C-alpha cells in the first residue's frame, strides 16, 4: 500500500465547487472592512458566548496543568481548553488529521462562518458555503505562533521508541503550520487566497491585518482570519519556563496572570483559537449580512532590538500604534478603548504602557485599557485572534471587561486599566495590540457600527 | 451452512477509532476507497494502527490488489502467520 504523494492525497479530498459569479460590484471600494462573524475556542470553552460571559464574570481559567503531569516542572499552571473532545465538534476522520491547534482553528472558523451566514448544511467531511459568496473569492489567513507541537512530540516519541515505521503518515499533514488554514479551506470549500503568517505572539493580529490587506487589494471578498495555538505541552512549558517568561505562582494559579500589577512575574500559557470573518462592506451589504464591527486600520513594525525583550522605550510599538491610527484615519482623541497585549511579564507591560503614553499623552487618562490575558492566559499565536473577538464584543456591547488581579497597579504602567468590575460606556473606536518575540508589533483598529 | 467470515475486531476497531466508520458499513466486499472513502494517507494510517494492534509487520506484496475489506483481512491474517515483528524495539544505547 504505497502512499500517493501529498499533493495527490490532498486533491483526493478536495471538493470541487462549480464556479458561480457573484462579482456584481466594482472593487476595491473601501479602506474599512466589515466583521461579519466571530468564532472562538478558549479556556472558557467552545464558542464566543462562553468567552464573553467569562470575561464579563471575571473568572480566571488558570489551573494546575491537566494535559500532562507537571510535577517535575518549574511551571505547573496553564489555561487549558476544558474538556475539549475533538470528535464532538469535527468528523472523526478530520479530527485525526489535525494537531489540536488546527482542531481549535477549524471549530472556531466554522462558528465564525456560521455566524456570518455563509454556510450551507454540513455533509460528512465537508461543510460547504451556501450561495451568498463565490468560493473563489473567499480566503483564509489563520496563524499560529508554534503550530503542531503536540503532533511533533507525540510522533517523535514513537520514532524514539518504535522506530521510523511507527511514525504515522498523517504527521505529514498534521505538522505543517499552514494546515489549519488549508484544512479550513478544504472543509468549507474556500478557494481564495490562503496562507499563514508567523510572528510569534503577534501572529493572529498580523493574520487579521493581512486579511484586511487582501480585501483592500481586491483579492478577496471574504477572508476567514485569526490564529490558533495548542502549546500546553511539556516541551513548550519547559522551554518558556527556562526562558523566564512564565509565572511561577503555582500555588495560586488564579492570581498568576496579573497584567500591569506590580507583583506580576510572567505570563500563564493559554490555548485555543480566535477567528473573525472579514468582508468587503459592499459584499456584506449586498447579501444583507449583519455587520458586528469594522476593521479600519493596521499598523505593523519591528523593534529590531532583542529576541525576547521589547525595546524599553517602546519604540517599535509606538511606530505600530501610529501606523494603525494613520491607516484608519484616526486621531488619538478618537480612540476610546485599548485591548492591550498585557502579558503579565515585567518587561512587556512596562514597555507597552510607555508606548501607549508616548502616542496618546494625556489622552491615555480617559482610555480604558484591559488585558484579556488576565483571564485566559497568553494564547501566543492565537492571542490576537481571541482579543480581536473580545474587542469586537466590547464595541458591540459598550462594555470593557475588567483586568483580573490588578491589586496594585505598577506605577511604571501609567494607564487607566479597568479593574474590579467591567466598565460600561459607549465605545466607538478601539485598538488591539499584539507584540511578539522577535520584536514583532501589530496593532489593529476597530470601529463600532 | 457456514457463517460469513467475520471481520477481525482489530480492523473494525481501527476503522472506527481512526475514521468513525460504523460497524454496519464494514461488509467484506466494501471497497477501501470507493465505499469507505479512505484516501492513500488514510490507508497507511490504518496500516500503522493495525501493525500496532497486531504487533506484526503488514507489508502486502502488491498493495494495489488490496481493494476490499476482505482483501485487507487476508493480508492481515497472512502477516500474523508470517509473524515479522512490526516495530523492532530500539535500545537507547543504540539510539545515541
Interface residues (C-beta under 8 A of the other chain):
Chain A: X1 X2 X3 X4 X6 X8 X9 X12 X13 X87 X91 X92 X93 X96 X125 X160 X161 X162 X163 X165 X166 X167 X168 X169 X170 X172 X173
Chain B: X17 X18 X19 X20 X37 X39 X40 X41 X42 X43 X44 X45 X47 X48 X51 X52 X57 X60 X63 X66 X86 X87 X88 X89 X90 X95
